[in-house]
Structures are given as C-alpha cells and as structure tokens.
Amino acid sequence: MSVMTEDRDPQSNLTENSMVRDVYEAVKPFFRIASLTAIALAFLYVIWGLYLAGEPIFAVVAFAIGISIVILFGWARFYTWRFVFPGVAAIAVFIVLPVLYTSGIGFTNYSASNILPFERVQQIHLDKMVKAPDSGRPFALTSDSRLFFPEDDGRPALITVPIEKATDGRLLAAPHKGQAPDTLKVKAVLQNRAALQQLVVELPDGGELTMDGLREFASSAPFYTLEEEGVLLGADGTKLVPNHDKGFYQNDAGELVTPGWPVGVGWANFTKVLFADGIRQPMLEIFIWTCAFAFLSMIFTSGVGTMLAVILEWEHLAHKGIYKLFLILPYAVPAFISILVFRGLFNQNFGEINLILGGLFGLEPDWFTNPTLTRTMLLLVNTWLGFPYWMLISAGFLQSVPRDHFKAAALENSGPIRNFFAITLPQIMPPMVPLLIANFAFNFNNIVLVLLLTRGGPDIPGTIIPAGSTDLLGSFTFRIAFQNSGQDFGLAGAISTLIFIITGIIAYVNYRAMQKLAAKRSARS
C-alpha cells in the first residue's frame, strides 16, 4: 500500500505567510487600542474606588501609573522608556512616596489624640448624652422577652413587644392593665445586657427611653448643641470652641478637650527635635550610639569572620568540615530565635551566663539595667549573628589570593601575622569595601535586634519622650510612633525625615569614597 504525498508550492507558502502577516499588521493597532482602553478603564475603576474610600493620595498614585502605562505603550516614540518604567515606578511607589508621605506627617500634629477628622470629632461631642431629671423608670424582663415598666410615681404601667421583634432597634411601649406579668431575675438582664443597651423604647406620649443601668431605663438628651462656626453649647452653659491652630476644642478655661483632629503645625516638630531639651539631648546621644553601634558591629563581625576564615584555610588544620559546620550554624538559625535565646541567657536573675559568672568569679552583671553593659551585650549578640556571613565571604576572597606570594614571603622568614597584613588583607580589602558599607548601613537601622533583645532600655533619664540607652534612631522613632502612650506620629515623621537626610549624607560620602578608591586602583593598574 502506497501513501501519496503532494508537495506544496514554496511560492504558495510564502504567499500564505505574507497574508497572515498582513492580517496581523492590520489587526495589531486595534488590539493595542483595545488593550490600552481596557487598562485605562480598569485604572479608572480603581481610582474611583480609592477616591470614594477617602484615599485621595493613593488615587493620585494610581492615576499617575495608569496614565503613564497608556502613554508609554500607546505611542512608539516612548518605546525605550518601557524598559525602565517598572523600575522607576517601583522606586516612586515604594521609596519616594513613603518618604514624602512620612515627611508630610512631620509637619502635622497627627497622633493618637489627633487622628480623627474634624467632623468626626464634632460628632463625638454631639453624641454625648445626658440623663433627663426624674425620667428614670424601673423595668424588668418578662418570661416572654418583653420589657415591663411597673406603675411608678403616678405614671401608668407599660409593656413592650418582645425584644426580638424590635424594628431598627426600636420598641413600642403600650399601657398595661391588670396583673403584672411574670418577670425574670436580674441575671437574665445581665445575659441580655448587650442587646438591651441597643434598644430605644418609644413611649405612648412620644418620649423615648434608653437603658441607664441594670434596673432602669431613662430619657436622655444630647449634652451639646451645635452653634455657628462649630461652637458647641453644653446643657450647663459651658462652651467648646474649636481651635484649628492646635487641632482641639477648648473649654471656657482654655483647656484642650480630647479627641482632636490633624492640623498643620509647620516646623514645630522639627524645632522640638532640634531644640527641646527633653528631646534634643537623648536624640543626639542616640545618634552617636547608632553610628558607634553600626561601626563597631561592622568591625567586629568582619574581623571575627575574616579571622576564622583565615584559620580554616590553614592547610595543616584537620577536620575543617566539622569546624565549618559548627561555625555556620548561627547563620542557619533564624535571627529572632537566637536573639530570644540570648535574652534568656543574659537574664540577670535566672540566666545561665550570670549563674556561671557568679559561680566562678562571684560576678552578676546588670546586663539590662547598666547602659554600658547593655550596649556591650548588644554588640556581642550582633557579632554572634553576623560573623558566619563574613566568614563565608572572606573564605571566597581568600581563594583569589595567589599562593606564590606566600612562597616568596617564606623565603624572607615572614610569619603568618605579617603575611596577613602585608599580603592577604591588601588583596581582599578592595572587594570587601562595598560589603563593609552595606554592613554599616544595615546595622545603622538594625531595629529588630534592639526591639527583641533590649527593647531600647535602659531608659535615658530626664527625657519627655521614650528614649533608651540602646535605642537606635530607627527603634527610637518606632517607639515614639507605636509604643508611646501618646503615639506622636507627627514627631516620629519629623525624626524619620531627619534620619533619611542623615542616611542620605552617609550614603553619598561612602559613594564618593568608593569612587576615589576605584580611581586610585585604576591609576595603580
């Protein structure tokens, strides 16, 4: 049985492919327009939703991203920009926007006491109710879930429909004649207290009663009434006047009444940071300690790691694999677990370190109350966490050092210490410089270690804000924003802005130093 095959004309294949390309080129503009239209509509939907949710800043960001996508992918002249757009957008959204937003908060009084908008603060005051005199009526809960108000002070007995039949939390009371219904004990009222507090009882004469204790309902009225320009007049004649400079209502005595609302305060937070005695002094001390901690951590972690790497490279050392395994273990264990373990080891009363020191030398150091010892402990723990990484990095750099140099040095009877400083260190230092800078920058903001190990303590005396001897600038700001009872976000925003400026200056100085170092290396080569 033979199979018949028919060879197609190559010219017809070319013609068919050309027709497909022509169709594709004809449809391509419409497909692009349809895709961009769909993207634009999706962004418009998101923008409108963010606006309705009261997030105008995020709505503006979404609009900027959407319009950028439509422009860049809609016109061929912006073709090259399409490749850098994701990176630029990520920097703008995740770096520039948070920095600008945080800096903006630094110019306000935004805090736990000034977090609500003015309209909401005003409504909170207007919602304050006062009990009308002689309006209380004792009540009881009946066996069929009704509210029964017995005859009292000449007022007739009343009874409501079952509470589960309440309409929008309102119950209609009707006169009750005859024998009083079976009522339950106060225990039943306690069990249904949450539901009863939400009820409003409508009286036959048009009044209303709400729960005013476990045994009584009473009429209540708003304590404040709203007058012109947002002034609130109290039932006792007092007035609350809004102060939009401070973001609070003020009573007749000039006292500020919480809660307040956010308002702009200009440079007040920055002035407070730089010139207020209770803030400037601890912040300067914390800044110095932050720089010292970052620098010493860089020296200790890199020094210990490099030393161990050099020892492990010694050709006469036996069982290198076992030593490397044990020395890498601190790097394999999650940092937060190691930090919490060290917190227990350094416990002043029950920690193993003090038990050993006490048994051998009669010493029981105050690790968490003495500022010097606490900072020493912090550096020891950070060195333990960081040296394995530097040991691995240094081991890789040591492989690039030519062995011939050491053979030549041996002819001059050069020892290992001189070999390290004269041969090894000069050759491994240039590639280590960027990593040293990165190590400094990481430890400059290593707030996780501080918050888990010392929580910033011990506190610095004489401050008006939470500030500790082991606080870094980052943990110091975190405590002001989230752990202080006042939660002063405005002050934290101002400090964060200053930290950003300081970090930027340090990064620029390091960048220039690296450029000069690279230029010197190029000149030597």
N, C-alpha and C positions, 0 to 999 in steps of 0.2 A: 504494500500500500504506500503510495507516494503522497507526499504533502506538497501542495502547490503554494508557492510564495510569490508575492508580487512586490518587486522593488518600487518604492515611491520615488518620484522625480525630485531630486535635490532642489530644483528651482521652485517646485510647489511648496516644499518645506520652508524655504526662505520667504516665499510669499505669505504663507500662513503665519509664520513668526512675525513678519512685518505688520500684518493686520492686527495681531494680538497687541503688539507694541503701540500701534496707532490707537486702538481702543483704550489701552491703559493710559496713554498720554491724554486722551480726550476726557476720560473719567476722573483722572487724578485731581484736577483742580476742584471739581465738585465734591469729591471725597474729602479733600483737605478743608474746604469751606464747611462741609457738614460736621467734620470732627471738631473744628475750632468753634463752631456755633454751639455744639453740644457741651464743650468745655466751658464756654462763656456762660451758658445757661446754668450749668452746674455751680459755677462760682457765684453767679448772681443769687441762686437759691441759698447757698451757704452764707453769703454776705447779708442777705435779708434776714436770715435766721439769727445770725450773730447780732445784728442791729436790734431786732426785737427782743433778744435776750439781754440787752443792756450792755453789750461788749463792743463799743464803737472802735476801740483800738484794734481788736482782732478783726473787725470788719474791714477796716482800712488796710490792714496787712493782707487779708485775703483778696481785696480788690487789687492791690498792687501786684500780687503774684499772678492773679488771673489776667490782668491787662498785659503784664509782661509776657506771659505764655502766648497770648493771642498775637501780640506784635512780633515777637521773635520768630514764631513758627508760621506767621501769616505772610511775611514779606521776605523774599530771598536775600535782600540786601543785609539782613541781620543774621545770615547763616552762621558766621563764625562765632557769634555771641551765644548760640545754642549750646555750645560745648562747655562754656564757663558759667552758664546761668545756674545750674544746680548748685555749684559751689558758692557762688555769690549769694543765692537765695538762702542757702543754709547758714552762711555767716550772718546775713541780715536778720534772719528769724531767730537763730539760737544764740547769737552773740551781741549784735548791735542793738536789737530790740530789747532784750533783757537789761542791758546796761543803761539804755536811755530810760526805760521804764523805772528801774531802780533809782536812777539819778533823779527822775521826776518826783518820785515819792519823797526823796530827801528834801524837797522844797515845800513839803506839806506837813501838817500835824497828824498825819494818818497813824492811828494807834488803836489799841483795843477800846479806848474810850471815845475815839473819833473815827468810827468805821462805817456808820450808817449815813445815808443821805439826809439832808435837812428835812425833807418832807416826812421821812420815816420817824425821825426824832420828834418832830412836832406831833405826829400821830400817837406816839407812845405816851406823850404827856396828856394828850386829849383823851386817851383811853383810860386814864386813871379815874377810878370811880370812888365815890364817897357814899356812905350809907345815909339814907334819909332818916331824920329823927323820928322815933316812935313808929317805924314802919316794919319792925321785925314781927314775924308771926311763927309760932312753933308749928312743927309739922311732924308727920310720921309716915312711914312707908307701909302701905296695906299689903295684905297677903296676895292680892291680885295686881301688884305693881302699880298702884295709884299713889298719888300724893294727897294726904288728908290733912287739912288745916282746921283744927277744932275751933269752936267759938271762943273768941278772946277779946276782952275789953269792949264788949258790945258789938264786935264785928262778927258777922254770921259765919258758920262753918262752911268750908269749901272742900271740894274734891275734884280731882282731875281725871282725865282719861288715862289708861295705862301708859307708862313712860315709853314703852316700845312703839307706841302709835304717835309719838311726837313728830310734828311736821317742821322740818328745818330747826330742830331743837326747841320748838315752842309747844307748850301745853296750855290748853284752855281749861280754866277752872270754872266750875258751876256751883251754885249753892247746894248745900247738903242738908236735908231734913231727916229727922228720925234718929234711929240708933246709930251710934258711931260704928264704923266698920272694924273688922279685925286688923290690928296693926302689928308690925314686926318689931323686934328689938333693935337697939342702936347698931348691933353687929351687922344687920342687913344693910343699914345705911352706909356703914364703913365699906362693905363689899361693893356697893354700887356708887361710891363717892365720886369716882371719875365721871360717870355718866350724869349724875345729878348736878355736878358743877357746870355742865354744858347746857343745862335746861333753863328756859325762861318761861315762867308761869304768867299767863295773861289773866288778869282779874276781870270780873264782870263789869266793874266801873271804869275799865280802861287802863288801870295801872299794871305794873309788871313787878314780879318778884324773882330774885335770883338767890342761890344758896349762899348763906352767910354763917356757916358753921354746921355741925352735925345735927343740930336740933332746931335750926331756924332758917327761914327764908326772909329776905327783906328787900325793900325797894332801894335802888341806888341810882345816882345821877353822876354825870361827868364832873370832876372836880374843877377842871379848867374849861374855859370857853375862849374861842379864838376871836381876837380883835384885829384891828388894822395893823399892817406891817409885821404880821407874825407874832404879835404880843399875845401872851396867854394870861387871862384874868382868872385867879383862883376863887373858889367859893368863899374863902375867908378874907377876900380883898387883896391878897398878895398878887404881884405881877411877875411874870417871867418875860424878860426882854431878850431877843436873840442878839448875840454879839458875833457878827460874821468875821470879825478880825481874829477872834480866838476860837471860834467854832463851838461855842457853848451858849446855852441860855443862862442868863444872870438873874438872880432874885433881887429883891429890894435892898438887901445888904451888900450887893455886888459880888456875892459868891457864885462860883460856876456850878451849874447843875448838870450832872451826867444823865444820859449819854450825850455826846456831842457829835459833830459832823466834820468831815475833812474840809480844810480850807488851806489856801496857800499862805506860807509864813516866810517866804523869801529865803534869805540866807541865815535864818535864825538857828537852824540845826547845825549848819557848818560853823557858825560863830560859837555855838555851845561846845562843839567838839574841840575847837582850836583854843578857846579862851576860858571856858568854865573850869574852875579849879578841880571840881569833883569828877571831871571827865578828861580834861587835857592831861593831867598827871598820870592817871592809870593808862590812858591810851598811848602816851609816849613810852611808858615802861613796857607795855605790851608790844609796841612796835620794835623796841630794842631787843626784847626777848625773842620775838618772831624771827628777826634777822639772825640773831645768835643761834637759835634753835635750828634754823634751816642750814646755816653754815656749818655748825658743829655736826649735825646729822650727816651732811654731805661728806665731811672729813672722816668721821668715824665709820660710816657704812662702807665708803670706798676704800679706806685704809685697811680695815679688818678684812674685807672681801679680797682685796689685792694681795694682802699678806698670806692669807690662806691659799689663794690660787698659786702663789709662788712656791709655798711649801709643798703643795700637792704635785707641782711639776718637778720636784726633786727626783732624779732618776733612781736614787737608792732607797726611796721610800717604799715599803712593802704595804700591800693591802690598800692601795689607793682607792679602789672601787668602794670599799666599805666606808672609808672616811668621807668620800664624796657623797655617798648616800645619806649618811647621818647629817652632814653639813647642809644638804639641800632640803632636809625635812622642814625646817622653819618656813621655807618658801612655799612648800606644798600645802601646809596647813593654812586654812583661811585666816586672814589677819585678825578679824574681830574675835575669833575663838582664842587665839594666842593672847590678845590684849586682855580679855576677860580672865584668862588663866593667870596672867601676871598680876592682875588686880587682886586676885585671891592670894597669890604668893607673897605680895608686898603688904598684905593686911597687917596693921600694926599690932593687933591683939592675937590673931589666930593664924597669921601667915607663916608658912614654912621658913621663909627667909629670916624673919625675926626670931623664930624658935631656934634655928641653927646658930645665928649670931649670939643670941642670949646664952645658949648652952656652951658655946666655945669661948666667947670673949666677954660675956655679960653685957652685951650691947642690944638695945631695942630701939633702933632709929624711928623717928616720927616721919615716915615716908609721905604721909598725906597731909600733914599739918605744918611741916617746916618747908618754906618756899625753896631753899637751896636743895634739900634732899628730894623734894618732889620733882624739881627740874632735872636733877641727876637721874632719878628713876625714869623719867620720860625719855631721856637720851639713851639710857641703857636698853629700854624696851624697843625703841625705834632702831637702834643699832642691830638688835637681835632680828628684827623683822626685815631689815634691809641688806644685811651683809651677804646672804646667799645669792641675791641677784648680781651683786658686784663681783662675787667670786666666779660666777659663770661668765660674766662679761670679760673679766680680766683673764680668765683661762683662755678665752678665744683670742684676746690680744697677744697673749704670751706666745701663742703658736706662730705669730708673724715675726718674732724676733729671731734673726739669723743665729744659728749655733756657732758659726765661725767666730763671731765676736767674743764669745766666752772662751774659745780655744786660744785666741790671741791674748786675752786678758790673763789666762792661766800661765802664759809664758812670763808674765810680769809679776807672778805671785799675787794676783788680785783676789781678795776674798769675796764671799757671797754678798756681803752688805755693800761693798764698794761696787761690785758688778751690778747690783740692783739699781743704785743711784746713778751710776755712770753709764750703764748700757741699757738696762731694761726700762727704767722709768722714762728717760727721754724719748724712747721709741713708742711706748704705749700711751703717753700722755696726750699727744695731739688728737688721736681719735676718741679719747675719753673726755675731752673738754666739753663737747655738746651734751654728753650724758651727765656730766657733773652739773652743768647749768640746768638741765631738766630735773635732776635730783634736787637741786636747790629750790626750783620753782614748785616742785611737788610738796616738799616739806614746808615751804612757806605757807601753804594752805592745807596742811595735814590735820584738819579739824576732827576727823574720825578718831584718830589716836587720842586726842585730848579729851573729847567728849566721853569716850568709853573708859579711859584709864583714870583721869583725874577730875573730869567734869569742870576743868578750868581752875579748880581750887589749889591751894587755899586762897580765900578772898583777900583782895588788897584792902586794907583799912582806909577809911576816910573818903570813900567814893560814894557818889549819888546814883550810880548805876552798877549792875552786876559786872564785876571785873575780878579775875583771878590771876594769881602769880604765874600759872602755867597756861593761861589763855593765849592763843594765837589771835591775830587780827580777825581771822575767819570765825573762830569759835566765839570770840568776844562779840562780834556782830550777830551771830546766831543766837546767843543768849539774850541779847537786847531785844531781838525781834520776836523770839518764840518762847523763851523761858522766863523772862521777866514778867512780873505781875501786871506791869503796865503795857507790855508788848508795844514798844515805841518803834513802829515801822519807819516813821519819818527819820528819826535819829539813826536807825540802822541803815536806811538808804543813804544818808549823808556819809556815814562811815564807809559803806561799801563803795561809794564813789571815790572817796579818798584812797581806799585800798586799790581800786582799779588804776588810779593815776600813779600811785607808788609802784605797783607791779609793772605798769607800762614803762615807767622810767627805768626800772631794774632790767626789764627785758631789752630795752633799747641799748642800755650800757653794755649788757652781755653780748648783744648782737654786734656792736661796734668792736668790742674786744675780740670776738671771734673773727671779724673781718681783718683786723690788724694782725692777728695770729696767722691767718691764712696768707696774708700778704707777705709776712716775714718768711713763712715756709716756702712760698713761691720764689722769693728772692734768693734764698739759700740754694734751692734746687737749680 
